[in-house]
């Protein structure tokens, strides 16, 4: 066992103070720092890779917003909110749209709302048409022409 409280003498005869062990080791082959574990090692956070705290109390994780439930303090990977089915999501969207259109206090008639699934089908068709046009343009470009020797 190494006594970290006592200085050591180097080859030149100088007293050198012992430096504390670093919890994060650098692996030059992969150009990364990894947490090392040894007896008495301080905790290392696996989220921010800092030494001195664990992931459960990480200050940078506390500022992070979940993309699933939009709450702070966790990521979508560890979110405990169950995902809605597609039908539930569509029904919730339609209900929100109905509330938004019925809540208008002006005398104007609200624009006709499309069914979300029809709108989604239209977007898919539009995206497919754009991809097809892009592929055709790339196939006809001069850079793809064959060179005859």
C-alpha positions, -999 to +999 in steps of 0.1 A: +000+000+000+013+035-009+014+060+018+002+093+002+010+114+032+048+111+030+071+128+004+095+106-015+131+112-026+139+111-063+171+100-079+187+135-075+180+134-038+152+159-038+121+156-017+091+153-040+056+157-026+032+129-034+004+139-058-030+124-053-041+097-078-062+110-106-095+092-111-096+098-148-070+080-169-060+091-204-059+064-230-038+079-259-046+050-283-083+060-283-078+097-272-103+094-244-104+097-206-119+068-187-127+065-150-104+043-131-115+025-099-093+017-070-098+014-033-106+049-018-111+065-052-134+095-053-167+090-072-167+098-109-198+109-128-205+088-159-225+117-174-201+147-174-169+126-167-160+149-137-146+136-105-162+143-071-198+134-076-220+107-091-245+108-119-275+111-095-263+145-082-246+158-114-250+196-118-248+195-156-275+167-157-298+188-135-298+215-163-304+189-191-340+187-205-356+154-215-367+152-251-395+129-242-413+146-212-395+180-214-387+180-177-353+188-163-329+165-146-328+134-169-324+123-205-349+105-227-330+073-223-338+072-186-373+088-188-400+071-167-429+085-187-445+058-209-447+066-246-482+072-260-494+050-289-498+067-323-536+067-319-534+084-285-510+110-298-533+117-328-563+120-306-545+143-282-534+165-312-569+166-326-583+175-291-558+203-288-566+216-323-604+215-314-598+235-282-577+260-301-603+266-328-633+267-305-616+291-282-613+318-307-634+348-297-633+366-330-663+364-354-641+349-381-646+313-392-616+291-383-598+276-412-607+240-420-583+216-402-570+186-420-569+152-404-534+148-390-530+114-408-539+130-441-514+158-434-487+132-426-495+113-458-491+146-478-458+153-462-445+118-469-456+120-505-439+154-508-407+142-493-407+111-516-411+133-546-382+156-535-360+126-530-369+111-564-362+145-581-329+148-563-319+112-573-328+119-610-309+152-609-278+134-595-281+107-621-281+132-650-253+154-637-221+157-658-200+144-629-217+110-632-213+107-670-191+078-681-158+088-698-150+069-730-114+063-737 
